[in-house]
């Protein structure tokens, strides 16, 4: 494999990881919103304060934070580190899904 092919493969991998990070951020937003609509509360104290201060506009802050993380990951050098962050971002989504499954 040539160096050019390796760089293209690495760029594609990084782009796919960033898309996954965006999807996880959006999934967290959707599942959190569903939990709130069912009358349950936010467990993350930072997001709870954001919801208290901004009301319905907390969605903008959440999306802004997601885009900030994606921008920072884009400027990172290691795909492995990006993959670790994407896995970390996925944890709240899994937790929200478990909460929603238990609420049914």
Secondary structure, DSSP 8 states (H G I E B T S, - for coil): --HHHHHHHHHHHHHHHHHHHHHHHHHHHHHHHHHHHTT-----HHHHHHHHHHGGGHHHHHHHHHHHHHHHHHT-S-HHHHHHHHHHHHHHHHHHHHHHHHH-
